[in-house]
Amino acid sequence: MPLETGSAVKANQVFLPVLENSAKAEKLRTTLGVFERSKFFFNLPGSLVESIEAGRYEAAMRQYNKGKFMLDSRPGQLLPVEAGGNAGSMAQQRRILDKVWANVEKAMGEMKALLLARVQEPGRSVEDMERAIEYGCSLSYPFHVLK
């Protein structure tokens, strides 16, 4: 019997740290996954500004639509609330998401203003004007509101 007890103690000494490290690694992988899922959303305002400044309006529209989809369909995956999370932490996370999205909407408002200015510039090609109108109309509120 002492041999079994000694082997059990030795096994615990060897394998418990391995199991604990495995559990820690899994927690880190989960946290990293949350950050990876959220990275696009939190970088969205800056990447929109970069795309708009570079004149890549189509890329800006794709990014905007992806961010809108993420916010509308999976807000809990952007900043997941831990099991048993309280209402205060949920409200704080909602404020964070709302603040990021307000910056996204601000960037898109600037893009609309640029597009409207492009449409009103004399000498623009018809194709260029059509693209500007198409981008402006595909945003969530009417293009003519900017006048």
Secondary structure, 3 states (H helix, E strand, C coil): CHHHHHHHHHHHHHHHHHHHHHHHHHHHHHHHHHHHHHHHHHHHHHHHHHHHHCCCHHHHHHHHHHHHHHHHHCHHHHCCCCCCCCHHHHHHHHHHHHHHHHHHHHHHHHHHHHHHHHHHCCCCCHHHHHHHHHHHHHCCCCHHHHC
